[in-house]
Amino acid sequence: MIPTTFDYSRATSLDDAIARLAASGGGAKLLAGGHSLIPLMKLRLSEPMALIDIARIPGLAGIKEKDGKIEIGAATTHHAVAASALLRDKCPALAETAETIGDPQVRNRGTIGGSLAHADPAADYPAILVALDAEIHIKGKGGWRAVKANDFFQGMFTVDLQPDEIIAGVHVKPQRQAAYAKLHQRASHFAIVGVAAALEVSGGTIGAARIGLTGASTHAMRLANVEAALAGKPLSDATIAAAAAVAGDGLDDLNSDIHASADYRRQMIKVFTKRALEAARARA
């Protein structure tokens, strides 16, 4: 189909984009890679009066290390995240997650900020960012604020982002002892179930763990019962098996669709929790 008529403008800075958003009175959408927005517009599920192109804002794309954290600009493409030597060295699970997104065309155009703002329940980044305890940095008319990934994703296509705000970037601490494993849809590579695990290990004992889940419910979440089953335990086959066995228990809003039933997803949460934990252990 053909989208409805809209105005197009290119923002020159974050402040310029924010001003254009405010001037639109809620009728504008931000455009970066466009891999989520454009299909919705073609189906007329989204009919913005204006598109504000932020893809060429100086400094909005790029990956660097600063003050002990890795900063990823919102306009950084999935391919750039996947190919980053810095991430491959200091936070490899995030680079590997980006490598599993879609196909080469999607990875070369889609952006990390766009994916987070869209918050598809089957997207990959949310699980790994929750596991890595990442911060999402946002700017609006009121200034800057940072939101933890676990608090950012709130529901189906719903995030902690106001209409006049823009995601500027993502900050993560270096973390090698982490991994992401997913059961993907064959056509789109979206996650039917995706699990990310990040471990803090000292002397063979798990000091703490963070487990992120995507694809199974309305939005990304932590698996607190799995984290509790791991904390303070030896990093062993038995510990991993016991923790994976309770993964998915107590979740009562699992998705059921043409790709998988809720019961199947529940079982796959256990399987892919175990795979993610084993992959994280290999790095520990």
C-alpha positions in Angstrom: 0.0 0.0 0.0 0.9 3.7 -0.2 1.3 5.8 3.0 -0.9 8.8 3.6 0.6 12.2 2.8 3.2 13.5 5.2 5.7 16.3 5.5 9.4 15.5 5.7 12.2 17.4 7.4 15.8 16.7 8.5 16.9 17.6 12.0 20.3 19.1 12.4 20.7 18.4 16.1 18.9 16.8 19.0 17.6 20.1 20.2 16.3 20.8 16.7 14.6 17.5 16.5 13.0 18.0 19.9 11.7 21.5 18.8 10.3 20.0 15.7 8.5 17.3 17.7 7.0 19.9 20.0 5.9 22.1 17.1 4.1 19.1 15.5 1.7 18.8 18.5 2.1 15.1 18.6 1.6 14.5 14.9 5.2 13.8 14.0 7.3 10.6 14.1 11.1 10.3 14.2 12.8 8.5 11.3 16.2 6.8 11.6 16.5 3.5 9.9 12.8 3.2 9.2 12.6 -0.6 9.3 9.7 -0.6 11.7 8.0 2.7 10.9 7.9 2.6 7.1 6.1 -0.8 6.9 3.5 0.4 9.5 3.0 3.5 7.3 2.5 1.5 4.2 -0.1 -0.6 6.0 -1.6 2.7 7.3 -1.3 1.4 10.8 0.6 4.5 11.5 -0.3 7.8 9.8 2.0 10.6 11.0 1.5 14.1 9.6 5.3 14.6 9.5 8.6 12.6 9.6 11.6 14.1 11.3 14.8 12.5 10.0 17.4 12.2 12.8 19.7 9.7 11.0 22.3 12.4 10.2 22.5 14.3 13.4 26.2 14.7 14.2 27.4 12.5 17.1 24.2 10.4 17.3 25.9 7.4 15.8 29.0 5.7 17.0 30.5 3.5 19.8 33.1 4.6 22.3 34.4 3.9 25.8 34.2 6.7 28.3 34.5 6.7 32.1 34.4 3.0 32.4 31.3 2.5 30.3 30.6 1.8 26.6 28.4 4.5 24.9 26.4 3.5 21.8 24.7 6.3 19.9 21.0 5.8 19.1 21.5 6.1 15.4 24.2 3.3 15.4 23.1 0.6 13.0 22.8 -3.1 14.1 25.7 -3.9 11.7 27.9 -1.4 13.4 27.1 -2.9 16.9 27.7 -6.4 15.6 31.0 -5.4 14.0 32.4 -3.2 16.8 35.8 -4.3 17.9 35.3 -2.6 21.2 32.1 -4.5 21.9 33.6 -7.8 20.6 36.4 -7.4 23.2 34.6 -6.0 26.2 30.9 -6.8 25.8 30.7 -9.6 23.2 27.2 -10.7 24.0 25.8 -7.4 22.8 27.6 -7.6 19.5 26.5 -11.2 19.0 22.9 -10.2 19.7 23.0 -7.5 17.0 24.4 -10.1 14.6 21.2 -12.2 15.0 18.8 -9.4 14.0 16.9 -9.8 10.8 19.0 -10.0 7.6 21.9 -7.9 6.2 19.5 -5.3 4.8 17.9 -4.8 8.2 21.2 -4.8 10.0 22.7 -2.2 7.7 19.7 0.3 8.0 18.0 -0.4 11.3 19.3 1.4 14.4 19.5 0.5 18.1 17.6 3.5 19.2 14.8 2.9 16.7 14.5 -0.7 17.9 14.3 0.3 21.5 11.7 3.0 20.9 9.5 0.6 18.8 9.9 -2.1 21.5 8.5 -5.0 19.5 7.8 -7.8 22.0 10.0 -10.1 19.9 13.0 -7.8 19.5 16.4 -9.0 20.6 18.1 -6.0 22.2 15.7 -5.7 25.1 16.7 -9.0 26.7 20.4 -8.4 26.5 20.2 -4.8 27.7 18.1 -5.9 30.6 20.7 -8.6 31.5 23.5 -6.1 31.1 21.7 -3.6 33.4 22.1 -1.0 30.6 21.0 2.6 30.8 19.0 4.3 28.1 19.8 8.0 27.8 17.0 10.3 26.8 16.7 14.0 26.0 13.5 16.1 25.9 12.3 19.6 26.5 13.0 19.1 30.2 16.6 18.1 29.7 18.4 14.7 30.1 17.4 11.6 32.0 18.6 8.0 32.1 16.4 5.0 32.5 17.4 1.5 33.3 16.5 -1.0 30.6 14.5 -3.1 33.0 12.3 0.0 33.7 12.2 1.2 30.1 10.1 -1.6 28.7 6.6 -1.4 30.1 4.2 -3.3 27.9 3.2 -4.1 24.3 5.0 -1.5 22.1 5.1 0.7 25.3 8.2 2.3 26.8 9.1 5.0 29.2 9.5 7.7 26.5 7.4 10.9 26.3 6.2 12.3 23.0 8.7 15.1 23.1 11.7 13.0 24.0 14.4 11.2 21.9 16.6 8.3 22.8 20.1 9.6 22.4 22.1 6.5 23.3 22.7 3.4 25.4 25.4 3.0 28.1 26.6 -0.4 29.3 29.4 -1.5 31.5 32.0 -3.9 30.0 30.8 -7.5 30.7 32.3 -10.5 29.2 30.5 -13.2 31.2 27.2 -12.9 29.3 25.4 -14.5 26.4 22.2 -14.5 24.4 20.3 -17.5 23.0 17.1 -17.5 21.0 14.6 -19.6 19.1 13.9 -17.5 16.1 11.2 -17.2 13.5 12.7 -18.5 10.3 11.5 -15.8 8.0 12.1 -12.7 10.1 14.6 -13.9 12.7 12.5 -12.2 15.4 12.6 -14.1 18.7 9.9 -16.6 19.5 11.8 -16.9 22.8 15.1 -15.2 23.6 17.0 -15.4 26.8 20.1 -13.3 27.8 22.2 -14.2 30.9 24.9 -12.1 32.6 26.9 -13.6 35.4 29.2 -12.2 38.1 31.5 -15.1 39.1 34.3 -15.2 41.6 36.2 -18.3 42.7 33.8 -20.5 40.9 30.8 -19.1 42.7 28.0 -17.0 41.2 27.9 -13.8 43.1 24.9 -12.5 41.1 23.0 -13.1 37.9 20.7 -11.1 35.6 18.5 -13.0 33.2 16.5 -11.1 30.5 13.6 -12.6 28.5 12.1 -11.4 25.2 9.7 -12.9 22.7 7.6 -14.8 25.2 5.4 -12.0 26.6 4.2 -8.5 25.9 7.6 -7.0 26.7 11.1 -7.8 28.0 11.5 -8.7 31.6 13.8 -10.2 34.1 13.5 -13.8 35.3 13.9 -13.2 39.0 13.3 -16.8 40.1 16.2 -17.9 37.9 18.4 -15.2 39.3 17.6 -16.3 42.8 18.3 -19.9 42.0 21.8 -19.0 40.7 23.0 -16.4 43.3 25.5 -17.8 45.8 25.7 -21.2 44.1 28.7 -22.9 42.4 28.9 -22.4 38.6 28.2 -26.0 37.8 26.1 -28.2 35.5 23.8 -29.0 38.4 23.2 -25.3 39.3 22.5 -24.4 35.7 20.1 -27.3 35.3 18.2 -26.4 38.5 18.0 -22.7 37.6 16.8 -23.5 34.0 14.2 -25.9 35.3 12.3 -23.0 37.0 12.6 -20.6 34.1 9.1 -19.5 32.9 7.4 -20.7 36.0 4.8 -18.2 37.3 4.5 -16.3 34.1 0.8 -16.1 33.2 0.8 -13.7 30.2 2.8 -15.7 27.7 2.1 -15.0 24.0 0.3 -17.6 21.9 0.2 -17.0 18.2 0.9 -18.7 14.8 4.5 -19.2 15.7 4.1 -21.0 19.1 1.6 -21.6 21.8 2.0 -20.3 25.3 2.8 -23.8 26.6 5.5 -24.3 24.0 7.0 -21.0 24.8 7.1 -21.9 28.5 9.1 -25.0 27.7 11.4 -23.1 25.3 12.2 -20.5 28.0 13.7 -23.4 30.0 15.7 -24.7 27.1 17.1 -21.3 26.0 17.8 -20.2 29.6 20.0 -23.3 29.9 21.7 -22.5 26.6 22.4 -18.9 27.5 23.7 -19.8 31.0 26.0 -22.5 29.5 27.3 -19.9 26.9 27.9 -17.3 29.7 29.7 -19.9 31.8 32.0 -20.7 28.9 33.2 -17.1 29.2 33.6 -17.2 32.9 
